[in-house]
């Protein structure tokens, strides 16, 4: 259902901090031409935490319009309060999206029982497919494999973006969920190994700046050609690190501006522009990747 190279898309902004819908349209078209297989709109990398609900819905709508059915569109709908996530899901549900990426609630640190109750409520608000999103480094809560297995029994919870970077976690999940449960990496640095061990793809930050290389690497990894996957991954391994040298999506937006794909690298507070040291690191890795 969801597989291969999927971008966690940035949200372009004007110098004044408004969503730049024309730039967003251009990015979507570029990704389609470069071979990206899916787009997550309004995930963490899209700065969903700092956009208002009407902006959030408008960005997802704009991505759907630009994609025009040529590539899968997954809407981020995470949040810390279950009732707000349910309301957002209902607001998004009339759009022509292919599914949702729902992160574990941040800050309030629910128990595993709380996570189950949260995701059951979200799943009841839509008939569309839902990908769970486990990212403890952002949310301060780790959704354990047994919790994932319990939630996988719900008909529209179809997979997970697992962003711990712990490859042992993949094996734990594989032992507990059905074969058709989608297992996606959320960690660029380990995604090649994740797919080699049976994962189905990645929702990626690196795809923002190196979509062709990531598609080729994923294709090779998923067909079991380890040497071809390694050859394609080696030049972009630096980007897997430097795009997280400061808070995501700060380096990715700067890189897109450096590549001429965005006019600005504007972020919304509390995120601030990439430091000079960060710029030097990203610049060096863009050169190593052959992108500049």
C-alpha beads as a LAMMPS data file, in Angstrom:
LAMMPS data file: protein, C-alpha beads

292 atoms
291 bonds

1 atom types
1 bond types

-500.0 500.0 xlo xhi
-500.0 500.0 ylo yhi
-500.0 500.0 zlo zhi

Masses

1 110.0

Atoms # bond

1 1 1 0.000 0.000 0.000
2 1 1 2.671 2.518 1.046
3 1 1 6.188 1.597 -0.015
4 1 1 9.488 2.877 -1.298
5 1 1 10.723 6.458 -1.183
6 1 1 8.228 8.805 0.490
7 1 1 9.102 12.417 1.267
8 1 1 8.292 14.134 4.544
9 1 1 7.702 17.376 2.692
10 1 1 8.759 20.804 3.950
11 1 1 6.223 23.618 3.856
12 1 1 7.639 26.564 1.873
13 1 1 7.057 29.989 3.400
14 1 1 7.438 33.585 2.296
15 1 1 9.789 35.961 4.063
16 1 1 6.759 37.126 6.069
17 1 1 6.072 33.569 7.263
18 1 1 2.964 32.837 5.200
19 1 1 2.643 29.541 3.339
20 1 1 4.068 29.911 -0.166
21 1 1 1.571 27.870 -2.161
22 1 1 3.247 28.479 -5.517
23 1 1 6.546 27.142 -4.205
24 1 1 4.692 24.201 -2.683
25 1 1 3.171 23.364 -6.059
26 1 1 6.611 23.498 -7.699
27 1 1 8.092 21.187 -5.066
28 1 1 5.348 18.606 -5.564
29 1 1 5.882 18.643 -9.327
30 1 1 9.651 18.293 -8.884
31 1 1 9.203 15.288 -6.619
32 1 1 6.927 13.588 -9.096
33 1 1 9.423 14.155 -11.894
34 1 1 12.305 12.879 -9.724
35 1 1 10.476 9.648 -8.884
36 1 1 9.312 10.182 -5.320
37 1 1 6.624 7.575 -4.609
38 1 1 4.625 9.336 -1.912
39 1 1 4.292 12.690 -0.183
40 1 1 3.580 13.297 3.475
41 1 1 2.062 16.757 3.791
42 1 1 1.954 18.440 7.186
43 1 1 4.118 16.008 9.101
44 1 1 6.848 17.103 11.498
45 1 1 9.037 18.275 8.616
46 1 1 6.114 20.341 7.333
47 1 1 6.076 22.357 10.586
48 1 1 2.628 21.117 11.447
49 1 1 3.088 22.150 15.067
50 1 1 3.155 25.857 14.160
51 1 1 0.440 26.040 11.495
52 1 1 -3.167 26.838 12.271
53 1 1 -5.811 24.233 11.434
54 1 1 -7.061 26.133 8.387
55 1 1 -3.499 26.448 7.083
56 1 1 -2.880 22.758 7.765
57 1 1 -5.920 21.732 5.726
58 1 1 -5.072 24.225 2.973
59 1 1 -1.540 22.834 2.598
60 1 1 -2.818 19.259 2.312
61 1 1 -5.431 20.386 -0.220
62 1 1 -2.769 22.186 -2.246
63 1 1 -0.534 19.098 -2.291
64 1 1 -3.472 16.964 -3.443
65 1 1 -4.285 19.459 -6.186
66 1 1 -0.684 19.585 -7.384
67 1 1 -0.248 15.803 -7.242
68 1 1 -3.514 15.252 -9.142
69 1 1 -3.541 11.550 -8.354
70 1 1 -0.060 10.931 -9.802
71 1 1 1.515 10.109 -6.452
72 1 1 0.156 9.056 -3.078
73 1 1 -0.550 11.854 -0.594
74 1 1 -0.498 11.108 3.127
75 1 1 -1.727 13.781 5.536
76 1 1 -0.100 14.319 8.890
77 1 1 -2.752 14.554 11.601
78 1 1 -0.809 14.200 14.825
79 1 1 -1.326 16.196 17.987
80 1 1 -1.190 16.073 21.763
81 1 1 -4.930 16.216 22.511
82 1 1 -7.043 13.353 21.201
83 1 1 -10.142 15.454 20.604
84 1 1 -8.142 17.910 18.494
85 1 1 -6.608 15.101 16.442
86 1 1 -10.079 13.663 15.860
87 1 1 -11.369 17.089 14.782
88 1 1 -8.407 17.610 12.440
89 1 1 -8.912 14.158 10.951
90 1 1 -12.551 14.943 10.233
91 1 1 -11.541 18.251 8.627
92 1 1 -9.050 16.467 6.366
93 1 1 -11.205 13.479 5.592
94 1 1 -13.046 14.975 2.623
95 1 1 -9.785 15.643 0.784
96 1 1 -8.525 13.142 -1.829
97 1 1 -5.751 11.831 0.403
98 1 1 -4.562 8.235 0.468
99 1 1 -4.163 8.010 4.227
100 1 1 -2.873 9.557 7.430
101 1 1 0.399 9.641 9.340
102 1 1 -0.521 9.905 13.009
103 1 1 2.264 10.588 15.495
104 1 1 2.125 9.580 19.127
105 1 1 0.953 12.501 21.295
106 1 1 3.837 14.723 22.353
107 1 1 4.650 16.209 25.761
108 1 1 1.935 14.610 27.899
109 1 1 3.670 11.181 27.873
110 1 1 0.683 8.802 27.779
111 1 1 0.975 5.212 28.924
112 1 1 0.737 2.361 26.421
113 1 1 -2.930 2.038 27.384
114 1 1 -3.350 5.741 26.691
115 1 1 -1.761 5.331 23.271
116 1 1 -4.151 2.516 22.422
117 1 1 -7.147 4.611 23.471
118 1 1 -5.851 7.608 21.509
119 1 1 -5.332 5.714 18.262
120 1 1 -8.619 3.868 18.583
121 1 1 -10.395 7.221 18.779
122 1 1 -8.551 8.534 15.721
123 1 1 -9.194 5.337 13.753
124 1 1 -12.905 5.601 14.547
125 1 1 -13.001 9.093 12.981
126 1 1 -12.056 7.921 9.481
127 1 1 -12.275 4.972 7.116
128 1 1 -8.995 5.940 5.450
129 1 1 -5.751 4.031 6.140
130 1 1 -3.649 5.194 9.072
131 1 1 0.104 4.863 9.528
132 1 1 1.208 5.020 13.142
133 1 1 4.256 7.210 13.778
134 1 1 6.641 6.357 16.590
135 1 1 9.248 9.074 17.135
136 1 1 10.324 9.116 20.810
137 1 1 12.994 11.748 20.171
138 1 1 10.237 14.244 19.353
139 1 1 7.372 13.099 21.546
140 1 1 9.020 11.696 24.713
141 1 1 6.919 8.521 24.457
142 1 1 7.888 5.208 22.868
143 1 1 5.122 3.084 21.394
144 1 1 6.149 -0.484 22.206
145 1 1 5.872 -3.332 19.665
146 1 1 3.079 -5.067 21.565
147 1 1 1.073 -1.830 21.484
148 1 1 1.621 -1.635 17.731
149 1 1 0.474 -5.240 17.409
150 1 1 -2.698 -4.484 19.358
151 1 1 -3.469 -1.464 17.196
152 1 1 -2.707 -3.394 13.994
153 1 1 -5.846 -5.405 14.657
154 1 1 -7.921 -2.321 13.790
155 1 1 -8.870 -2.577 10.100
156 1 1 -7.688 0.864 9.034
157 1 1 -4.399 0.936 10.969
158 1 1 -2.219 -0.448 8.206
159 1 1 1.370 0.296 9.158
160 1 1 3.928 2.293 11.090
161 1 1 6.684 4.808 10.538
162 1 1 9.260 3.616 13.061
163 1 1 11.771 6.380 13.753
164 1 1 13.806 5.044 16.661
165 1 1 16.656 4.049 14.350
166 1 1 16.864 0.768 16.280
167 1 1 16.971 -2.083 13.785
168 1 1 16.192 -4.591 16.529
169 1 1 12.801 -2.894 16.798
170 1 1 12.023 -3.941 13.230
171 1 1 12.562 -7.602 14.100
172 1 1 10.357 -7.217 17.174
173 1 1 7.573 -5.761 15.039
174 1 1 7.913 -8.398 12.328
175 1 1 7.395 -11.102 14.941
176 1 1 4.122 -9.536 16.122
177 1 1 2.281 -8.080 13.125
178 1 1 0.799 -9.575 9.969
179 1 1 2.922 -9.802 6.821
180 1 1 0.876 -7.113 5.071
181 1 1 1.376 -4.578 7.890
182 1 1 3.472 -1.773 6.376
183 1 1 6.825 -1.199 8.080
184 1 1 8.445 2.097 7.107
185 1 1 11.658 3.579 8.431
186 1 1 11.631 7.075 9.824
187 1 1 15.413 7.265 10.154
188 1 1 17.386 8.135 7.024
189 1 1 20.737 6.976 8.389
190 1 1 19.528 3.386 8.913
191 1 1 16.859 3.108 6.221
192 1 1 18.938 1.038 3.808
193 1 1 19.606 -1.567 6.506
194 1 1 15.955 -1.369 7.546
195 1 1 14.813 -2.309 4.039
196 1 1 17.475 -4.995 3.721
197 1 1 15.991 -6.564 6.860
198 1 1 12.491 -6.632 5.397
199 1 1 11.166 -3.107 5.814
200 1 1 8.997 -1.687 3.054
201 1 1 10.408 1.811 2.576
202 1 1 10.991 5.140 4.274
203 1 1 9.282 8.406 5.054
204 1 1 12.332 10.587 4.652
205 1 1 13.799 14.032 5.216
206 1 1 16.698 13.370 2.825
207 1 1 14.227 12.837 -0.024
208 1 1 13.503 16.578 0.189
209 1 1 16.905 17.364 -1.332
210 1 1 18.002 14.104 -3.008
211 1 1 14.809 12.489 -4.320
212 1 1 16.331 10.687 -7.304
213 1 1 19.152 9.136 -5.292
214 1 1 16.769 8.042 -2.542
215 1 1 14.357 6.489 -5.048
216 1 1 17.177 4.562 -6.702
217 1 1 18.553 3.414 -3.361
218 1 1 15.111 2.263 -2.205
219 1 1 14.451 0.449 -5.460
220 1 1 17.722 -1.441 -5.145
221 1 1 17.220 -2.263 -1.468
222 1 1 13.683 -3.513 -2.000
223 1 1 14.694 -5.794 -4.852
224 1 1 17.472 -7.232 -2.685
225 1 1 20.435 -5.718 -4.538
226 1 1 22.539 -4.770 -1.536
227 1 1 25.569 -3.593 -3.520
228 1 1 23.536 -1.306 -5.770
229 1 1 21.739 0.129 -2.742
230 1 1 25.048 0.774 -0.979
231 1 1 26.535 2.415 -4.077
232 1 1 23.611 4.826 -4.317
233 1 1 23.502 5.488 -0.577
234 1 1 27.195 6.205 0.004
235 1 1 27.240 9.686 -1.594
236 1 1 24.226 10.851 0.432
237 1 1 25.139 9.376 3.814
238 1 1 26.501 12.737 4.911
239 1 1 23.135 14.320 4.191
240 1 1 21.413 11.727 6.393
241 1 1 23.404 13.239 9.260
242 1 1 23.727 16.921 8.394
243 1 1 20.030 17.391 7.641
244 1 1 19.549 16.754 11.360
245 1 1 22.509 18.792 12.593
246 1 1 19.973 21.336 13.836
247 1 1 16.251 20.916 14.375
248 1 1 14.436 19.458 11.359
249 1 1 13.375 21.021 8.966
250 1 1 15.901 23.837 9.483
251 1 1 18.770 22.249 7.486
252 1 1 16.445 20.840 4.802
253 1 1 14.922 24.241 4.090
254 1 1 18.344 25.853 3.890
255 1 1 19.511 23.097 1.527
256 1 1 16.489 23.600 -0.736
257 1 1 17.220 27.314 -0.884
258 1 1 20.869 26.557 -1.657
259 1 1 19.752 24.272 -4.487
260 1 1 17.539 27.029 -5.895
261 1 1 14.337 25.128 -5.212
262 1 1 13.076 27.595 -2.601
263 1 1 13.364 31.390 -2.572
264 1 1 13.568 31.497 1.212
265 1 1 14.371 29.174 4.094
266 1 1 11.856 30.887 6.371
267 1 1 10.729 28.978 9.450
268 1 1 8.196 29.762 12.131
269 1 1 9.355 30.381 15.659
270 1 1 10.545 28.750 17.816
271 1 1 12.630 27.409 14.910
272 1 1 15.333 29.805 13.738
273 1 1 17.561 29.864 10.633
274 1 1 20.475 27.484 10.200
275 1 1 23.695 28.658 11.843
276 1 1 26.846 29.379 9.863
277 1 1 28.397 26.162 11.153
278 1 1 25.313 24.211 10.115
279 1 1 25.355 25.813 6.678
280 1 1 28.985 24.784 6.157
281 1 1 28.176 21.190 7.096
282 1 1 25.145 20.931 4.810
283 1 1 27.034 22.659 1.990
284 1 1 29.853 20.131 2.232
285 1 1 27.449 17.190 2.130
286 1 1 25.502 18.616 -0.813
287 1 1 28.830 18.730 -2.670
288 1 1 29.692 15.162 -1.673
289 1 1 26.289 14.075 -2.976
290 1 1 26.960 15.765 -6.311
291 1 1 23.976 18.076 -5.912
292 1 1 25.997 21.298 -6.197

Bonds

1 1 1 2
2 1 2 3
3 1 3 4
4 1 4 5
5 1 5 6
6 1 6 7
7 1 7 8
8 1 8 9
9 1 9 10
10 1 10 11
11 1 11 12
12 1 12 13
13 1 13 14
14 1 14 15
15 1 15 16
16 1 16 17
17 1 17 18
18 1 18 19
19 1 19 20
20 1 20 21
21 1 21 22
22 1 22 23
23 1 23 24
24 1 24 25
25 1 25 26
26 1 26 27
27 1 27 28
28 1 28 29
29 1 29 30
30 1 30 31
31 1 31 32
32 1 32 33
33 1 33 34
34 1 34 35
35 1 35 36
36 1 36 37
37 1 37 38
38 1 38 39
39 1 39 40
40 1 40 41
41 1 41 42
42 1 42 43
43 1 43 44
44 1 44 45
45 1 45 46
46 1 46 47
47 1 47 48
48 1 48 49
49 1 49 50
50 1 50 51
51 1 51 52
52 1 52 53
53 1 53 54
54 1 54 55
55 1 55 56
56 1 56 57
57 1 57 58
58 1 58 59
59 1 59 60
60 1 60 61
61 1 61 62
62 1 62 63
63 1 63 64
64 1 64 65
65 1 65 66
66 1 66 67
67 1 67 68
68 1 68 69
69 1 69 70
70 1 70 71
71 1 71 72
72 1 72 73
73 1 73 74
74 1 74 75
75 1 75 76
76 1 76 77
77 1 77 78
78 1 78 79
79 1 79 80
80 1 80 81
81 1 81 82
82 1 82 83
83 1 83 84
84 1 84 85
85 1 85 86
86 1 86 87
87 1 87 88
88 1 88 89
89 1 89 90
90 1 90 91
91 1 91 92
92 1 92 93
93 1 93 94
94 1 94 95
95 1 95 96
96 1 96 97
97 1 97 98
98 1 98 99
99 1 99 100
100 1 100 101
101 1 101 102
102 1 102 103
103 1 103 104
104 1 104 105
105 1 105 106
106 1 106 107
107 1 107 108
108 1 108 109
109 1 109 110
110 1 110 111
111 1 111 112
112 1 112 113
113 1 113 114
114 1 114 115
115 1 115 116
116 1 116 117
117 1 117 118
118 1 118 119
119 1 119 120
120 1 120 121
121 1 121 122
122 1 122 123
123 1 123 124
124 1 124 125
125 1 125 126
126 1 126 127
127 1 127 128
128 1 128 129
129 1 129 130
130 1 130 131
131 1 131 132
132 1 132 133
133 1 133 134
134 1 134 135
135 1 135 136
136 1 136 137
137 1 137 138
138 1 138 139
139 1 139 140
140 1 140 141
141 1 141 142
142 1 142 143
143 1 143 144
144 1 144 145
145 1 145 146
146 1 146 147
147 1 147 148
148 1 148 149
149 1 149 150
150 1 150 151
151 1 151 152
152 1 152 153
153 1 153 154
154 1 154 155
155 1 155 156
156 1 156 157
157 1 157 158
158 1 158 159
159 1 159 160
160 1 160 161
161 1 161 162
162 1 162 163
163 1 163 164
164 1 164 165
165 1 165 166
166 1 166 167
167 1 167 168
168 1 168 169
169 1 169 170
170 1 170 171
171 1 171 172
172 1 172 173
173 1 173 174
174 1 174 175
175 1 175 176
176 1 176 177
177 1 177 178
178 1 178 179
179 1 179 180
180 1 180 181
181 1 181 182
182 1 182 183
183 1 183 184
184 1 184 185
185 1 185 186
186 1 186 187
187 1 187 188
188 1 188 189
189 1 189 190
190 1 190 191
191 1 191 192
192 1 192 193
193 1 193 194
194 1 194 195
195 1 195 196
196 1 196 197
197 1 197 198
198 1 198 199
199 1 199 200
200 1 200 201
201 1 201 202
202 1 202 203
203 1 203 204
204 1 204 205
205 1 205 206
206 1 206 207
207 1 207 208
208 1 208 209
209 1 209 210
210 1 210 211
211 1 211 212
212 1 212 213
213 1 213 214
214 1 214 215
215 1 215 216
216 1 216 217
217 1 217 218
218 1 218 219
219 1 219 220
220 1 220 221
221 1 221 222
222 1 222 223
223 1 223 224
224 1 224 225
225 1 225 226
226 1 226 227
227 1 227 228
228 1 228 229
229 1 229 230
230 1 230 231
231 1 231 232
232 1 232 233
233 1 233 234
234 1 234 235
235 1 235 236
236 1 236 237
237 1 237 238
238 1 238 239
239 1 239 240
240 1 240 241
241 1 241 242
242 1 242 243
243 1 243 244
244 1 244 245
245 1 245 246
246 1 246 247
247 1 247 248
248 1 248 249
249 1 249 250
250 1 250 251
251 1 251 252
252 1 252 253
253 1 253 254
254 1 254 255
255 1 255 256
256 1 256 257
257 1 257 258
258 1 258 259
259 1 259 260
260 1 260 261
261 1 261 262
262 1 262 263
263 1 263 264
264 1 264 265
265 1 265 266
266 1 266 267
267 1 267 268
268 1 268 269
269 1 269 270
270 1 270 271
271 1 271 272
272 1 272 273
273 1 273 274
274 1 274 275
275 1 275 276
276 1 276 277
277 1 277 278
278 1 278 279
279 1 279 280
280 1 280 281
281 1 281 282
282 1 282 283
283 1 283 284
284 1 284 285
285 1 285 286
286 1 286 287
287 1 287 288
288 1 288 289
289 1 289 290
290 1 290 291
291 1 291 292
